[in-house]
Amino acid sequence: MSNRMVCREASHAGSWYTASGSQLNAQLEGWLSQAQSTAGPARAIIAPHAGYTYCGACAAHAYKQVDPSITRRVFILGPSHHVPLSRCALSPAEVYRTPLYDLRIDQKVYADLWKTGMFERMTLQTDEDEHSIEMHLPYTAKAMESYKEEFSIVPVLVGALSESKEQEYGKLLSKYLADPSNLFIISSDFCHWGQRFRYTYYDENQGEIYRSIEHLDKMGMGIIEQLDPVSFSNYLKKYHNTICGRHPIGVLLNAVAELKKNGLDMNFSFLNYAQSSQCRNWSDSSVSYAAGALVVH
């Protein structure tokens, strides 16, 4: 590897997850050993991107469905938290570092995506500030470790897309989703509840606040399982649930809709749901996490 290669450092290692490769490996193994592979092999997964102490266990349920023996490319679609972005952006890096081993970006797919004119190029600073893609890199490295020389990654930062743009990107990426050697990772947490998130929806029929949050999240999860992008958009418009990866999820649902038109049979199932804490009072706050997998029959 020449020194000229542009590398994205594991900027959140040591804070959002451990920077120690051996410790990280042991943690990931522990979480994965607690999960069952029931819905594999996954063509796409939805998994959270919070600190591993909060969501590491939840994410394992999605990663357990990955079959590394057939996967040669891993697309990672994460929302932009820090920079205003109305389209999608590609990384300037060639390599993404993790405490386990370095991941290579697929330059051929990147060139093909760039040629469409639909993508921006983010700066390395933007890339390293953002956590939504990085939090999936150690899990990707772990899930793929038995084939570490044989796969590449395709990170895509997803902006605040309009519904028509979600459709366009879904259409564009559907040909990649149709290929069994590709895996899509959709990075999203679910409800961010509390005054600090300026979101305090509460349905008192559900009982405690945390039960209302769970009911709201599971309504959305049920709609995602129906694989209908329009229903998901309508749900978001009605309840404004603070699902931070709603645009990456929207792109996936539109890609699936495109493939269904061509007769492909798919189903999505959520396998785990968790909350960072149980809200009981208006002063409380929590973030919800869900893990699920898309299987193509």
Contacts in CASP RR format, 6 or more apart in sequence:
PFRMAT RR
TARGET T0000
AUTHOR 0000-0000-0000
METHOD contacts of the structure
MODEL  1
MSNRMVCREASHAGSWYTASGSQLNAQLEGWLSQAQSTAGPARAIIAPHA
GYTYCGACAAHAYKQVDPSITRRVFILGPSHHVPLSRCALSPAEVYRTPL
YDLRIDQKVYADLWKTGMFERMTLQTDEDEHSIEMHLPYTAKAMESYKEE
FSIVPVLVGALSESKEQEYGKLLSKYLADPSNLFIISSDFCHWGQRFRYT
YYDENQGEIYRSIEHLDKMGMGIIEQLDPVSFSNYLKKYHNTICGRHPIG
VLLNAVAELKKNGLDMNFSFLNYAQSSQCRNWSDSSVSYAAGALVVH
1 95 0 8 1.000
5 94 0 8 1.000
5 95 0 8 1.000
6 92 0 8 1.000
6 93 0 8 1.000
6 94 0 8 1.000
6 95 0 8 1.000
6 124 0 8 1.000
7 93 0 8 1.000
7 94 0 8 1.000
7 95 0 8 1.000
7 96 0 8 1.000
7 97 0 8 1.000
7 102 0 8 1.000
8 91 0 8 1.000
8 93 0 8 1.000
8 95 0 8 1.000
8 96 0 8 1.000
8 97 0 8 1.000
8 124 0 8 1.000
8 127 0 8 1.000
8 128 0 8 1.000
9 97 0 8 1.000
9 128 0 8 1.000
10 19 0 8 1.000
10 96 0 8 1.000
10 97 0 8 1.000
10 98 0 8 1.000
10 99 0 8 1.000
10 134 0 8 1.000
10 137 0 8 1.000
11 128 0 8 1.000
11 129 0 8 1.000
11 134 0 8 1.000
12 131 0 8 1.000
12 134 0 8 1.000
12 135 0 8 1.000
13 19 0 8 1.000
13 98 0 8 1.000
13 99 0 8 1.000
16 50 0 8 1.000
16 51 0 8 1.000
16 52 0 8 1.000
16 131 0 8 1.000
16 134 0 8 1.000
16 135 0 8 1.000
17 24 0 8 1.000
17 27 0 8 1.000
17 51 0 8 1.000
17 52 0 8 1.000
17 135 0 8 1.000
17 138 0 8 1.000
18 24 0 8 1.000
18 27 0 8 1.000
18 52 0 8 1.000
18 99 0 8 1.000
19 99 0 8 1.000
20 99 0 8 1.000
21 99 0 8 1.000
21 100 0 8 1.000
24 99 0 8 1.000
24 100 0 8 1.000
24 138 0 8 1.000
25 100 0 8 1.000
25 142 0 8 1.000
27 52 0 8 1.000
27 56 0 8 1.000
28 60 0 8 1.000
28 138 0 8 1.000
28 139 0 8 1.000
28 142 0 8 1.000
29 142 0 8 1.000
30 60 0 8 1.000
31 56 0 8 1.000
31 57 0 8 1.000
31 59 0 8 1.000
31 60 0 8 1.000
32 60 0 8 1.000
32 63 0 8 1.000
32 64 0 8 1.000
32 142 0 8 1.000
34 57 0 8 1.000
34 60 0 8 1.000
35 60 0 8 1.000
35 61 0 8 1.000
35 63 0 8 1.000
35 64 0 8 1.000
35 271 0 8 1.000
35 272 0 8 1.000
36 61 0 8 1.000
36 64 0 8 1.000
37 64 0 8 1.000
37 65 0 8 1.000
38 65 0 8 1.000
38 271 0 8 1.000
39 65 0 8 1.000
39 269 0 8 1.000
39 271 0 8 1.000
39 292 0 8 1.000
39 293 0 8 1.000
39 295 0 8 1.000
40 65 0 8 1.000
40 66 0 8 1.000
40 67 0 8 1.000
40 293 0 8 1.000
40 295 0 8 1.000
41 65 0 8 1.000
41 66 0 8 1.000
41 67 0 8 1.000
41 70 0 8 1.000
41 295 0 8 1.000
42 62 0 8 1.000
42 65 0 8 1.000
42 66 0 8 1.000
42 67 0 8 1.000
42 183 0 8 1.000
42 292 0 8 1.000
42 293 0 8 1.000
42 294 0 8 1.000
42 295 0 8 1.000
43 177 0 8 1.000
43 180 0 8 1.000
43 182 0 8 1.000
43 183 0 8 1.000
43 184 0 8 1.000
43 266 0 8 1.000
43 294 0 8 1.000
43 295 0 8 1.000
43 296 0 8 1.000
44 177 0 8 1.000
44 183 0 8 1.000
44 184 0 8 1.000
44 185 0 8 1.000
44 186 0 8 1.000
44 252 0 8 1.000
44 268 0 8 1.000
44 293 0 8 1.000
44 294 0 8 1.000
45 62 0 8 1.000
45 63 0 8 1.000
45 65 0 8 1.000
45 66 0 8 1.000
45 183 0 8 1.000
45 184 0 8 1.000
45 185 0 8 1.000
45 186 0 8 1.000
45 291 0 8 1.000
45 292 0 8 1.000
45 293 0 8 1.000
45 294 0 8 1.000
46 62 0 8 1.000
46 186 0 8 1.000
46 188 0 8 1.000
46 224 0 8 1.000
46 249 0 8 1.000
46 252 0 8 1.000
46 270 0 8 1.000
46 290 0 8 1.000
46 291 0 8 1.000
46 292 0 8 1.000
46 293 0 8 1.000
47 58 0 8 1.000
47 59 0 8 1.000
47 62 0 8 1.000
47 63 0 8 1.000
47 136 0 8 1.000
47 139 0 8 1.000
47 185 0 8 1.000
47 186 0 8 1.000
47 187 0 8 1.000
47 188 0 8 1.000
47 291 0 8 1.000
47 292 0 8 1.000
48 54 0 8 1.000
48 55 0 8 1.000
48 56 0 8 1.000
48 58 0 8 1.000
48 59 0 8 1.000
48 135 0 8 1.000
48 187 0 8 1.000
48 188 0 8 1.000
48 189 0 8 1.000
48 190 0 8 1.000
48 289 0 8 1.000
48 290 0 8 1.000
48 291 0 8 1.000
49 55 0 8 1.000
49 78 0 8 1.000
49 131 0 8 1.000
49 132 0 8 1.000
49 133 0 8 1.000
49 135 0 8 1.000
49 136 0 8 1.000
49 187 0 8 1.000
49 188 0 8 1.000
49 189 0 8 1.000
50 135 0 8 1.000
50 189 0 8 1.000
50 276 0 8 1.000
50 287 0 8 1.000
50 289 0 8 1.000
51 135 0 8 1.000
52 59 0 8 1.000
52 135 0 8 1.000
54 276 0 8 1.000
54 287 0 8 1.000
54 289 0 8 1.000
55 189 0 8 1.000
55 274 0 8 1.000
55 276 0 8 1.000
55 289 0 8 1.000
57 274 0 8 1.000
58 272 0 8 1.000
58 273 0 8 1.000
58 274 0 8 1.000
58 289 0 8 1.000
58 290 0 8 1.000
58 291 0 8 1.000
59 139 0 8 1.000
59 289 0 8 1.000
59 291 0 8 1.000
60 139 0 8 1.000
60 291 0 8 1.000
61 271 0 8 1.000
61 272 0 8 1.000
61 291 0 8 1.000
61 292 0 8 1.000
62 271 0 8 1.000
62 272 0 8 1.000
62 291 0 8 1.000
62 292 0 8 1.000
62 293 0 8 1.000
63 139 0 8 1.000
63 140 0 8 1.000
63 142 0 8 1.000
63 143 0 8 1.000
65 271 0 8 1.000
65 292 0 8 1.000
65 293 0 8 1.000
65 295 0 8 1.000
66 143 0 8 1.000
66 144 0 8 1.000
66 183 0 8 1.000
68 143 0 8 1.000
68 144 0 8 1.000
68 145 0 8 1.000
68 146 0 8 1.000
68 147 0 8 1.000
68 151 0 8 1.000
69 146 0 8 1.000
69 147 0 8 1.000
70 180 0 8 1.000
70 181 0 8 1.000
71 144 0 8 1.000
71 147 0 8 1.000
71 151 0 8 1.000
71 181 0 8 1.000
71 182 0 8 1.000
71 183 0 8 1.000
72 150 0 8 1.000
72 151 0 8 1.000
72 152 0 8 1.000
72 181 0 8 1.000
72 182 0 8 1.000
73 106 0 8 1.000
73 109 0 8 1.000
73 151 0 8 1.000
73 152 0 8 1.000
73 153 0 8 1.000
73 154 0 8 1.000
73 176 0 8 1.000
73 179 0 8 1.000
73 181 0 8 1.000
73 182 0 8 1.000
73 183 0 8 1.000
74 140 0 8 1.000
74 144 0 8 1.000
74 151 0 8 1.000
74 152 0 8 1.000
74 153 0 8 1.000
74 154 0 8 1.000
74 182 0 8 1.000
74 183 0 8 1.000
74 185 0 8 1.000
75 153 0 8 1.000
75 154 0 8 1.000
75 155 0 8 1.000
75 156 0 8 1.000
75 173 0 8 1.000
75 176 0 8 1.000
75 182 0 8 1.000
75 183 0 8 1.000
75 184 0 8 1.000
75 185 0 8 1.000
76 133 0 8 1.000
76 136 0 8 1.000
76 137 0 8 1.000
76 140 0 8 1.000
76 153 0 8 1.000
76 154 0 8 1.000
76 155 0 8 1.000
76 156 0 8 1.000
76 185 0 8 1.000
76 187 0 8 1.000
77 156 0 8 1.000
77 158 0 8 1.000
77 184 0 8 1.000
77 185 0 8 1.000
77 186 0 8 1.000
77 187 0 8 1.000
77 248 0 8 1.000
77 251 0 8 1.000
77 252 0 8 1.000
78 130 0 8 1.000
78 132 0 8 1.000
78 133 0 8 1.000
78 155 0 8 1.000
78 156 0 8 1.000
78 157 0 8 1.000
78 158 0 8 1.000
78 186 0 8 1.000
78 187 0 8 1.000
78 188 0 8 1.000
78 245 0 8 1.000
78 248 0 8 1.000
79 132 0 8 1.000
79 157 0 8 1.000
79 158 0 8 1.000
79 159 0 8 1.000
79 187 0 8 1.000
79 188 0 8 1.000
79 244 0 8 1.000
79 245 0 8 1.000
79 246 0 8 1.000
79 247 0 8 1.000
79 248 0 8 1.000
80 89 0 8 1.000
80 130 0 8 1.000
80 132 0 8 1.000
80 157 0 8 1.000
80 158 0 8 1.000
80 159 0 8 1.000
80 160 0 8 1.000
81 130 0 8 1.000
81 131 0 8 1.000
81 132 0 8 1.000
81 244 0 8 1.000
82 126 0 8 1.000
82 129 0 8 1.000
82 130 0 8 1.000
83 122 0 8 1.000
83 126 0 8 1.000
83 130 0 8 1.000
84 160 0 8 1.000
85 120 0 8 1.000
85 122 0 8 1.000
85 157 0 8 1.000
85 158 0 8 1.000
85 159 0 8 1.000
85 160 0 8 1.000
86 159 0 8 1.000
86 160 0 8 1.000
86 161 0 8 1.000
86 162 0 8 1.000
86 165 0 8 1.000
87 118 0 8 1.000
87 119 0 8 1.000
87 120 0 8 1.000
87 159 0 8 1.000
87 161 0 8 1.000
87 165 0 8 1.000
88 118 0 8 1.000
88 119 0 8 1.000
88 120 0 8 1.000
88 156 0 8 1.000
88 157 0 8 1.000
88 158 0 8 1.000
88 159 0 8 1.000
88 161 0 8 1.000
88 169 0 8 1.000
89 119 0 8 1.000
89 120 0 8 1.000
89 121 0 8 1.000
89 122 0 8 1.000
89 126 0 8 1.000
89 156 0 8 1.000
89 157 0 8 1.000
89 159 0 8 1.000
90 110 0 8 1.000
90 113 0 8 1.000
90 114 0 8 1.000
90 119 0 8 1.000
90 120 0 8 1.000
90 121 0 8 1.000
90 122 0 8 1.000
90 155 0 8 1.000
90 156 0 8 1.000
90 157 0 8 1.000
91 105 0 8 1.000
91 121 0 8 1.000
91 122 0 8 1.000
91 124 0 8 1.000
91 127 0 8 1.000
91 155 0 8 1.000
91 157 0 8 1.000
92 121 0 8 1.000
92 122 0 8 1.000
92 123 0 8 1.000
92 124 0 8 1.000
92 127 0 8 1.000
93 105 0 8 1.000
93 124 0 8 1.000
93 127 0 8 1.000
94 104 0 8 1.000
94 105 0 8 1.000
94 107 0 8 1.000
95 102 0 8 1.000
95 103 0 8 1.000
95 104 0 8 1.000
95 105 0 8 1.000
96 102 0 8 1.000
96 103 0 8 1.000
96 105 0 8 1.000
96 134 0 8 1.000
96 137 0 8 1.000
96 153 0 8 1.000
96 155 0 8 1.000
97 103 0 8 1.000
98 137 0 8 1.000
98 138 0 8 1.000
98 141 0 8 1.000
99 138 0 8 1.000
100 138 0 8 1.000
100 141 0 8 1.000
100 142 0 8 1.000
100 145 0 8 1.000
101 141 0 8 1.000
101 145 0 8 1.000
101 148 0 8 1.000
103 137 0 8 1.000
103 140 0 8 1.000
103 141 0 8 1.000
103 152 0 8 1.000
103 153 0 8 1.000
104 152 0 8 1.000
104 153 0 8 1.000
105 152 0 8 1.000
105 153 0 8 1.000
105 154 0 8 1.000
105 155 0 8 1.000
106 152 0 8 1.000
106 153 0 8 1.000
106 154 0 8 1.000
109 152 0 8 1.000
109 154 0 8 1.000
109 176 0 8 1.000
110 154 0 8 1.000
113 119 0 8 1.000
113 154 0 8 1.000
113 156 0 8 1.000
113 172 0 8 1.000
114 121 0 8 1.000
116 172 0 8 1.000
118 168 0 8 1.000
118 169 0 8 1.000
118 172 0 8 1.000
119 156 0 8 1.000
122 157 0 8 1.000
126 157 0 8 1.000
127 133 0 8 1.000
127 157 0 8 1.000
130 157 0 8 1.000
132 157 0 8 1.000
132 187 0 8 1.000
132 244 0 8 1.000
132 245 0 8 1.000
133 155 0 8 1.000
133 157 0 8 1.000
133 187 0 8 1.000
135 187 0 8 1.000
136 185 0 8 1.000
136 187 0 8 1.000
137 153 0 8 1.000
140 153 0 8 1.000
140 185 0 8 1.000
141 148 0 8 1.000
144 151 0 8 1.000
154 176 0 8 1.000
158 169 0 8 1.000
158 245 0 8 1.000
158 247 0 8 1.000
158 248 0 8 1.000
158 251 0 8 1.000
159 247 0 8 1.000
160 247 0 8 1.000
161 169 0 8 1.000
161 247 0 8 1.000
161 250 0 8 1.000
161 251 0 8 1.000
163 229 0 8 1.000
163 233 0 8 1.000
166 229 0 8 1.000
166 247 0 8 1.000
166 250 0 8 1.000
166 251 0 8 1.000
166 253 0 8 1.000
166 254 0 8 1.000
167 229 0 8 1.000
167 254 0 8 1.000
169 251 0 8 1.000
169 254 0 8 1.000
169 255 0 8 1.000
170 250 0 8 1.000
170 251 0 8 1.000
170 252 0 8 1.000
170 254 0 8 1.000
170 255 0 8 1.000
170 258 0 8 1.000
171 254 0 8 1.000
171 255 0 8 1.000
171 258 0 8 1.000
173 184 0 8 1.000
173 251 0 8 1.000
173 255 0 8 1.000
174 254 0 8 1.000
174 255 0 8 1.000
174 256 0 8 1.000
174 258 0 8 1.000
174 259 0 8 1.000
176 182 0 8 1.000
176 184 0 8 1.000
177 184 0 8 1.000
177 252 0 8 1.000
177 255 0 8 1.000
177 256 0 8 1.000
177 259 0 8 1.000
178 259 0 8 1.000
178 262 0 8 1.000
178 264 0 8 1.000
180 296 0 8 1.000
184 252 0 8 1.000
184 255 0 8 1.000
184 294 0 8 1.000
186 245 0 8 1.000
186 248 0 8 1.000
186 249 0 8 1.000
186 251 0 8 1.000
186 252 0 8 1.000
187 245 0 8 1.000
187 248 0 8 1.000
188 243 0 8 1.000
188 244 0 8 1.000
188 245 0 8 1.000
188 246 0 8 1.000
188 248 0 8 1.000
188 249 0 8 1.000
188 290 0 8 1.000
189 243 0 8 1.000
189 244 0 8 1.000
189 245 0 8 1.000
189 287 0 8 1.000
189 288 0 8 1.000
189 289 0 8 1.000
190 217 0 8 1.000
190 221 0 8 1.000
190 241 0 8 1.000
190 243 0 8 1.000
190 273 0 8 1.000
190 287 0 8 1.000
190 288 0 8 1.000
190 289 0 8 1.000
190 290 0 8 1.000
191 199 0 8 1.000
191 213 0 8 1.000
191 216 0 8 1.000
191 217 0 8 1.000
191 241 0 8 1.000
191 242 0 8 1.000
191 243 0 8 1.000
191 286 0 8 1.000
191 287 0 8 1.000
191 288 0 8 1.000
192 199 0 8 1.000
192 242 0 8 1.000
192 244 0 8 1.000
192 285 0 8 1.000
192 286 0 8 1.000
192 287 0 8 1.000
192 288 0 8 1.000
193 199 0 8 1.000
193 200 0 8 1.000
193 201 0 8 1.000
193 209 0 8 1.000
193 213 0 8 1.000
193 242 0 8 1.000
193 279 0 8 1.000
193 285 0 8 1.000
193 286 0 8 1.000
193 287 0 8 1.000
193 288 0 8 1.000
194 200 0 8 1.000
194 279 0 8 1.000
194 282 0 8 1.000
194 284 0 8 1.000
194 285 0 8 1.000
194 286 0 8 1.000
195 282 0 8 1.000
195 283 0 8 1.000
195 285 0 8 1.000
196 285 0 8 1.000
197 242 0 8 1.000
197 285 0 8 1.000
199 240 0 8 1.000
199 241 0 8 1.000
199 242 0 8 1.000
200 282 0 8 1.000
201 212 0 8 1.000
201 216 0 8 1.000
201 239 0 8 1.000
201 240 0 8 1.000
201 241 0 8 1.000
202 209 0 8 1.000
202 212 0 8 1.000
203 212 0 8 1.000
203 215 0 8 1.000
203 216 0 8 1.000
204 212 0 8 1.000
206 212 0 8 1.000
206 214 0 8 1.000
206 215 0 8 1.000
208 278 0 8 1.000
208 279 0 8 1.000
208 280 0 8 1.000
209 279 0 8 1.000
209 280 0 8 1.000
209 281 0 8 1.000
209 282 0 8 1.000
209 284 0 8 1.000
210 275 0 8 1.000
210 278 0 8 1.000
210 279 0 8 1.000
210 280 0 8 1.000
210 286 0 8 1.000
213 275 0 8 1.000
213 279 0 8 1.000
213 286 0 8 1.000
213 288 0 8 1.000
214 273 0 8 1.000
214 275 0 8 1.000
214 288 0 8 1.000
216 239 0 8 1.000
216 241 0 8 1.000
217 241 0 8 1.000
217 273 0 8 1.000
217 288 0 8 1.000
217 290 0 8 1.000
218 273 0 8 1.000
219 235 0 8 1.000
219 239 0 8 1.000
220 232 0 8 1.000
220 235 0 8 1.000
220 241 0 8 1.000
220 243 0 8 1.000
221 270 0 8 1.000
221 273 0 8 1.000
221 290 0 8 1.000
222 270 0 8 1.000
223 231 0 8 1.000
223 232 0 8 1.000
223 235 0 8 1.000
224 232 0 8 1.000
224 249 0 8 1.000
224 253 0 8 1.000
224 268 0 8 1.000
224 270 0 8 1.000
225 267 0 8 1.000
225 268 0 8 1.000
225 269 0 8 1.000
225 270 0 8 1.000
227 253 0 8 1.000
227 256 0 8 1.000
227 257 0 8 1.000
227 260 0 8 1.000
227 266 0 8 1.000
227 267 0 8 1.000
227 268 0 8 1.000
228 253 0 8 1.000
228 257 0 8 1.000
229 250 0 8 1.000
229 253 0 8 1.000
229 254 0 8 1.000
229 257 0 8 1.000
232 246 0 8 1.000
232 249 0 8 1.000
232 250 0 8 1.000
232 253 0 8 1.000
233 250 0 8 1.000
235 241 0 8 1.000
236 243 0 8 1.000
236 246 0 8 1.000
243 249 0 8 1.000
252 294 0 8 1.000
256 266 0 8 1.000
256 268 0 8 1.000
256 294 0 8 1.000
259 266 0 8 1.000
260 266 0 8 1.000
264 296 0 8 1.000
265 296 0 8 1.000
265 297 0 8 1.000
266 294 0 8 1.000
266 295 0 8 1.000
266 296 0 8 1.000
266 297 0 8 1.000
267 294 0 8 1.000
267 295 0 8 1.000
267 297 0 8 1.000
268 292 0 8 1.000
268 293 0 8 1.000
268 294 0 8 1.000
268 295 0 8 1.000
269 292 0 8 1.000
269 293 0 8 1.000
269 295 0 8 1.000
270 290 0 8 1.000
270 291 0 8 1.000
270 292 0 8 1.000
271 291 0 8 1.000
271 292 0 8 1.000
271 293 0 8 1.000
272 289 0 8 1.000
272 290 0 8 1.000
272 291 0 8 1.000
272 292 0 8 1.000
273 288 0 8 1.000
273 289 0 8 1.000
273 290 0 8 1.000
273 291 0 8 1.000
274 288 0 8 1.000
274 289 0 8 1.000
274 290 0 8 1.000
275 286 0 8 1.000
275 287 0 8 1.000
275 288 0 8 1.000
275 289 0 8 1.000
276 286 0 8 1.000
276 287 0 8 1.000
276 288 0 8 1.000
276 289 0 8 1.000
277 284 0 8 1.000
277 285 0 8 1.000
277 286 0 8 1.000
278 284 0 8 1.000
278 286 0 8 1.000
279 285 0 8 1.000
279 286 0 8 1.000
END
